[in-house]
Amino acid sequence: MAAMAATMLAVPGAQAQGGGIQRTVVQRGDVSVPGREAVVATVEVAPGVLAGRHTHPGDEVSYVMEGEGELLIDGQPPRKLKPGDAFILPAGTIHDARNTGSVPMKLVGVFTVEKGKPLASPAK
């Protein structure tokens, strides 16, 4: 959940985004919708880090495993996040995240995205 480079998560493995954010692809594979794929990734946001406004070319479903923070969706009040919380973001939703705690915030995200497009792109 960060201001991601256009090529982020183009290949399996850990992808550092700089600024204290890292995503690691756990698995990717085809889904029943032609031209789309599911990407399962772990996301770690360091304490005090603001990820940066971004969007995804598909839906995001994420679950907070550890830590705490805020989900910042354009036009909405900040949403507090803690372990056990989940959120769903439709494709194209401009959003950001902030770790408000003293330990890394760890999430598991499932993205159903268009094949061949970057998993996330910085918002304008």
Buried (B, 14 or more C-beta within 10 A) or exposed (E): BBBBBEEBBEEEEEBEBEEBBBBBBEEBEEEEEEEBBBBBBBBBBBBEBBBBBBBBBBBBBBBBBEBBBBBBBEEEEBBEBEEEBEBEBEBEBBBBBBBBBEEBBBBBBBBBBBEEBBBBBBBE
